[in-house]
């Protein structure tokens, strides 16, 4: 599969159900309600990305600008069909969104990663390295905060840009 045949764009409202089913195919991810994915497509479309190949939805990234800090982007979820992972689609979607959102106006990116999710950990560390961000890790939610035996700990990754690149914004 050639990378040039993959289309990256912001989602439209009618893709909410398709995104829900895409996430549902990935049992390691937290599945939100169908309604939630429609809201992402309606109210946060400009900070979300869909990847399509030959018209088929193969990837989705949801994110939002933090209301109290618009220079910060929180990446909520990234999902890619299993048979498309070999093309580094997660990194492509994240890089596409970063470029679209005007990197000059973004001083940090945050995300949470469960302790066993080494793929996401590697993705965000590599993205930080590629873009010149510093990486800080801290506990976001402990296992006990999810209820007994429901979910593992979530680590907050804060990727911070060097000050020179955004201080004149």
Secondary structure as a PSIPRED ss2 file (coil, helix, strand):
# PSIPRED VFORMAT (PSIPRED V4.0)

   1 X C   1.000  0.000  0.000
   2 X C   1.000  0.000  0.000
   3 X H   0.000  1.000  0.000
   4 X H   0.000  1.000  0.000
   5 X H   0.000  1.000  0.000
   6 X E   0.000  0.000  1.000
   7 X E   0.000  0.000  1.000
   8 X E   0.000  0.000  1.000
   9 X E   0.000  0.000  1.000
  10 X C   1.000  0.000  0.000
  11 X C   1.000  0.000  0.000
  12 X C   1.000  0.000  0.000
  13 X H   0.000  1.000  0.000
  14 X H   0.000  1.000  0.000
  15 X H   0.000  1.000  0.000
  16 X H   0.000  1.000  0.000
  17 X H   0.000  1.000  0.000
  18 X H   0.000  1.000  0.000
  19 X H   0.000  1.000  0.000
  20 X H   0.000  1.000  0.000
  21 X H   0.000  1.000  0.000
  22 X H   0.000  1.000  0.000
  23 X H   0.000  1.000  0.000
  24 X H   0.000  1.000  0.000
  25 X C   1.000  0.000  0.000
  26 X C   1.000  0.000  0.000
  27 X C   1.000  0.000  0.000
  28 X C   1.000  0.000  0.000
  29 X C   1.000  0.000  0.000
  30 X C   1.000  0.000  0.000
  31 X C   1.000  0.000  0.000
  32 X C   1.000  0.000  0.000
  33 X C   1.000  0.000  0.000
  34 X H   0.000  1.000  0.000
  35 X H   0.000  1.000  0.000
  36 X H   0.000  1.000  0.000
  37 X H   0.000  1.000  0.000
  38 X H   0.000  1.000  0.000
  39 X H   0.000  1.000  0.000
  40 X H   0.000  1.000  0.000
  41 X H   0.000  1.000  0.000
  42 X H   0.000  1.000  0.000
  43 X H   0.000  1.000  0.000
  44 X C   1.000  0.000  0.000
  45 X H   0.000  1.000  0.000
  46 X H   0.000  1.000  0.000
  47 X H   0.000  1.000  0.000
  48 X C   1.000  0.000  0.000
  49 X E   0.000  0.000  1.000
  50 X E   0.000  0.000  1.000
  51 X E   0.000  0.000  1.000
  52 X E   0.000  0.000  1.000
  53 X E   0.000  0.000  1.000
  54 X C   1.000  0.000  0.000
  55 X C   1.000  0.000  0.000
  56 X E   0.000  0.000  1.000
  57 X E   0.000  0.000  1.000
  58 X E   0.000  0.000  1.000
  59 X E   0.000  0.000  1.000
  60 X E   0.000  0.000  1.000
  61 X E   0.000  0.000  1.000
  62 X E   0.000  0.000  1.000
  63 X E   0.000  0.000  1.000
  64 X E   0.000  0.000  1.000
  65 X E   0.000  0.000  1.000
  66 X E   0.000  0.000  1.000
  67 X C   1.000  0.000  0.000
  68 X C   1.000  0.000  0.000
  69 X E   0.000  0.000  1.000
  70 X E   0.000  0.000  1.000
  71 X E   0.000  0.000  1.000
  72 X E   0.000  0.000  1.000
  73 X E   0.000  0.000  1.000
  74 X E   0.000  0.000  1.000
  75 X E   0.000  0.000  1.000
  76 X E   0.000  0.000  1.000
  77 X E   0.000  0.000  1.000
  78 X E   0.000  0.000  1.000
  79 X E   0.000  0.000  1.000
  80 X E   0.000  0.000  1.000
  81 X C   1.000  0.000  0.000
  82 X H   0.000  1.000  0.000
  83 X H   0.000  1.000  0.000
  84 X H   0.000  1.000  0.000
  85 X H   0.000  1.000  0.000
  86 X H   0.000  1.000  0.000
  87 X H   0.000  1.000  0.000
  88 X C   1.000  0.000  0.000
  89 X H   0.000  1.000  0.000
  90 X H   0.000  1.000  0.000
  91 X H   0.000  1.000  0.000
  92 X H   0.000  1.000  0.000
  93 X H   0.000  1.000  0.000
  94 X H   0.000  1.000  0.000
  95 X H   0.000  1.000  0.000
  96 X H   0.000  1.000  0.000
  97 X H   0.000  1.000  0.000
  98 X H   0.000  1.000  0.000
  99 X H   0.000  1.000  0.000
 100 X H   0.000  1.000  0.000
 101 X C   1.000  0.000  0.000
 102 X C   1.000  0.000  0.000
 103 X H   0.000  1.000  0.000
 104 X H   0.000  1.000  0.000
 105 X H   0.000  1.000  0.000
 106 X C   1.000  0.000  0.000
 107 X C   1.000  0.000  0.000
 108 X E   0.000  0.000  1.000
 109 X E   0.000  0.000  1.000
 110 X E   0.000  0.000  1.000
 111 X E   0.000  0.000  1.000
 112 X E   0.000  0.000  1.000
 113 X E   0.000  0.000  1.000
 114 X E   0.000  0.000  1.000
 115 X C   1.000  0.000  0.000
 116 X C   1.000  0.000  0.000
 117 X C   1.000  0.000  0.000
 118 X H   0.000  1.000  0.000
 119 X H   0.000  1.000  0.000
 120 X H   0.000  1.000  0.000
 121 X H   0.000  1.000  0.000
 122 X H   0.000  1.000  0.000
 123 X H   0.000  1.000  0.000
 124 X H   0.000  1.000  0.000
 125 X H   0.000  1.000  0.000
 126 X H   0.000  1.000  0.000
 127 X H   0.000  1.000  0.000
 128 X H   0.000  1.000  0.000
 129 X H   0.000  1.000  0.000
 130 X H   0.000  1.000  0.000
 131 X H   0.000  1.000  0.000
 132 X C   1.000  0.000  0.000
 133 X E   0.000  0.000  1.000
 134 X E   0.000  0.000  1.000
 135 X E   0.000  0.000  1.000
 136 X E   0.000  0.000  1.000
 137 X E   0.000  0.000  1.000
 138 X E   0.000  0.000  1.000
 139 X E   0.000  0.000  1.000
 140 X E   0.000  0.000  1.000
 141 X E   0.000  0.000  1.000
 142 X C   1.000  0.000  0.000
 143 X H   0.000  1.000  0.000
 144 X H   0.000  1.000  0.000
 145 X H   0.000  1.000  0.000
 146 X H   0.000  1.000  0.000
 147 X C   1.000  0.000  0.000
 148 X C   1.000  0.000  0.000
 149 X C   1.000  0.000  0.000
 150 X C   1.000  0.000  0.000
 151 X C   1.000  0.000  0.000
 152 X C   1.000  0.000  0.000
 153 X C   1.000  0.000  0.000
 154 X E   0.000  0.000  1.000
 155 X E   0.000  0.000  1.000
 156 X E   0.000  0.000  1.000
 157 X E   0.000  0.000  1.000
 158 X E   0.000  0.000  1.000
 159 X E   0.000  0.000  1.000
 160 X E   0.000  0.000  1.000
 161 X E   0.000  0.000  1.000
 162 X C   1.000  0.000  0.000
 163 X H   0.000  1.000  0.000
 164 X H   0.000  1.000  0.000
 165 X H   0.000  1.000  0.000
 166 X C   1.000  0.000  0.000
 167 X C   1.000  0.000  0.000
 168 X C   1.000  0.000  0.000
 169 X C   1.000  0.000  0.000
